[in-house]
């Protein structure tokens, strides 16, 4: 079949032997080469989740979604997403159920937020998000980390650069951020909340091509391609 003009890569790139992630990651290990992890949070707009899935299918780009489970888009897009999850091209991590700051919750509140999201990942997609948790707003401390670890969420995933699109912004601003941060060994943060990014997939691919960057999921890096997330 003819390839989409967006096509970037076939499967995971060649990577060194994986080393399990530590308790906090903000970027990828030094040894991984010319690869970048694009991570997509929240999911407030189902049409943006849907567009990201089309982008993945059309380009081969590998994505890690950090799911805020209460948003209906994750269930709405399940049928399109499931084959990508099954193949390992799309990975799902935990971004809580309703997106509260973990540092403002009680222990039982944190447990409830993570458990409800994990339950959605289990029942809708047949996978666990563990050990990868992205704390909403990046709010975390040693105590919240320890509560997350009790639930199997032992790696807090921060980021090294962001598209800045948790809310609506212009194409020019988002592209400027993409050019600034899409670099080797970065974990870059985007959001499935507003439509601007969906108009820029071609430009994002051009940036990746110009820089000879391949995309990876966190699993590709830390557990090796083909890591089994099934529960």
C-alpha positions in Angstrom: 0.0 0.0 0.0 1.2 3.6 -0.7 2.6 5.3 2.3 1.1 8.5 3.7 3.3 11.6 3.0 3.6 11.9 6.8 5.3 8.5 7.1 8.3 8.8 9.4 9.3 5.4 10.8 8.6 1.6 10.8 8.3 0.3 14.3 10.7 1.1 17.2 14.2 2.4 16.4 17.3 0.4 17.3 18.0 1.1 21.0 20.5 0.0 23.6 19.6 -2.6 26.2 16.9 -1.2 28.4 17.5 -0.2 32.0 14.5 0.0 34.3 13.4 3.5 35.1 14.2 5.2 38.4 11.7 7.0 40.7 11.8 10.2 38.7 12.5 10.8 35.0 12.5 14.1 33.2 14.4 13.1 30.0 15.7 9.9 28.4 19.0 8.2 29.2 22.1 9.6 27.6 22.8 6.4 25.6 19.6 6.1 23.6 20.7 8.1 20.5 18.7 10.4 18.3 15.2 9.6 19.7 12.5 11.7 21.4 9.5 10.6 23.5 6.3 12.5 22.6 3.9 12.2 25.5 0.3 13.4 25.3 -1.7 14.3 28.5 -5.3 14.7 29.6 -7.7 14.1 26.7 -10.3 16.8 27.4 -11.2 16.8 23.6 -12.1 13.5 22.1 -11.6 14.9 18.6 -7.9 15.7 19.5 -7.3 12.1 20.8 -8.9 10.8 17.6 -6.7 13.1 15.5 -3.6 11.9 17.3 -4.5 8.3 16.6 -4.8 9.1 12.9 -1.5 10.9 13.1 0.1 7.8 14.6 -1.4 5.6 11.9 -0.4 7.9 9.1 3.2 8.5 10.3 4.3 5.5 12.4 5.1 8.0 15.2 5.2 6.3 18.6 3.3 8.0 21.4 2.8 7.7 25.1 -0.6 9.0 26.3 -1.0 10.0 30.0 -4.7 9.3 30.5 -7.0 11.4 32.6 -9.6 8.7 33.0 -12.8 10.7 33.6 -12.7 12.3 30.1 -15.1 10.4 27.9 -12.8 10.6 24.8 -10.7 7.6 26.0 -13.8 5.4 25.8 -15.1 7.1 22.7 -11.8 6.5 20.9 -11.2 3.0 22.3 -11.8 1.0 19.1 -9.4 3.1 17.1 -6.8 3.1 19.8 -6.8 -0.5 20.8 -4.9 -1.9 17.8 -2.2 0.7 18.3 -2.0 -0.2 22.0 -1.8 -3.9 21.1 1.0 -3.3 18.7 3.0 -1.2 21.2 3.0 1.9 19.0 0.9 3.7 21.6 1.5 3.3 25.3 -0.9 4.4 28.1 0.2 5.8 31.4 -1.7 7.1 34.4 -2.6 10.8 34.7 -5.2 10.3 37.4 -9.0 10.2 37.2 -9.9 13.9 37.5 -6.6 15.7 37.3 -6.1 17.1 40.8 -2.8 18.2 42.3 -1.7 15.2 44.2 0.0 17.3 46.9 -3.5 18.7 47.8 -5.0 15.2 48.4 -5.2 12.8 51.3 -3.6 9.4 50.9 -7.0 7.9 50.2 -7.6 10.6 47.7 -4.4 9.8 45.8 -5.2 6.1 45.9 -8.7 6.7 44.5 -7.5 8.9 41.7 -4.8 6.5 40.5 -6.9 3.4 41.0 -9.9 4.7 39.0 -7.6 5.5 36.1 -5.8 2.2 36.3 -9.2 0.4 36.3 -10.1 2.2 33.1 -6.8 1.1 31.5 -7.4 -2.5 32.7 -11.0 -2.8 31.6 -11.1 -0.8 28.4 -7.6 -1.6 27.0 -6.5 -4.7 28.9 -3.3 -3.0 30.1 -1.7 -1.5 33.2 -0.2 2.0 33.2 2.3 1.1 35.9 5.0 2.1 36.7 4.5 5.4 34.8 2.5 8.1 36.5 2.5 11.7 35.4 1.4 13.9 38.3 -1.1 16.6 37.3 0.6 20.0 37.0 3.8 18.3 37.9 2.8 18.6 41.6 4.6 15.9 43.6 6.8 15.4 46.6 8.4 12.5 48.5 5.2 11.7 50.3 3.0 11.6 47.2 5.6 9.6 45.4 5.6 7.0 48.1 1.8 6.7 48.0 2.0 6.2 44.2 4.7 3.6 44.6 2.4 1.5 46.9 0.1 1.2 43.9 2.8 0.1 41.6 3.3 3.6 40.2 7.0 3.9 41.1 8.2 6.2 38.3 7.1 9.8 38.2 7.3 11.1 34.6 8.1 14.7 34.2 9.3 16.3 30.9 12.0 18.2 29.2 10.0 20.7 27.1 6.4 21.2 26.2 4.2 22.2 23.3 2.6 24.6 25.8 -0.9 23.5 24.6 -2.8 22.5 27.8 -5.2 25.2 26.6 -5.8 26.9 23.2 -2.9 28.7 21.6 -1.9 29.8 18.1 -0.2 27.6 15.5 2.9 29.9 15.5 3.4 29.6 19.3 2.9 25.8 19.3 5.3 25.4 16.4 7.9 27.6 18.1 7.7 25.4 21.2 7.9 22.2 19.1 11.1 23.6 17.4 12.6 24.5 20.7 12.0 21.1 22.4 11.8 18.3 19.9 15.4 17.2 20.4 17.3 14.0 21.1 16.7 12.4 24.5 13.9 14.8 25.4 10.6 13.8 26.9 8.2 16.3 25.3 4.8 17.1 26.7 1.7 17.8 24.6 -2.0 17.8 25.3 -5.1 16.3 23.7 -7.2 19.3 24.9 -7.4 21.8 22.0 -7.3 21.5 18.2 -4.3 23.6 17.3 -1.8 20.6 17.3 -4.1 18.6 14.9 -3.4 21.2 12.2 0.4 20.9 12.6 1.2 17.2 12.3 2.9 17.8 8.9 5.1 20.5 10.4 6.0 18.3 13.4 7.0 15.5 11.1 9.2 18.0 9.1 11.0 19.0 12.4 11.6 15.3 13.2 12.9 14.6 9.7 15.2 17.7 9.6 16.7 16.5 12.9 16.8 12.8 11.9 14.8 12.1 15.1 12.8 8.8 15.6 10.1 8.6 18.2 9.9 6.1 21.1 7.4 5.2 23.8 8.7 5.0 27.4 8.4 1.3 27.3 10.7 1.1 24.2 13.3 2.9 26.2 12.9 1.4 29.7 11.6 -2.1 29.1 12.4 -2.8 25.5 10.1 -2.9 22.4 7.4 -5.4 22.8 7.1 -5.0 26.5 3.9 -6.8 27.6 1.5 -4.5 29.4 -1.4 -6.9 29.5 -3.1 -7.5 32.9 
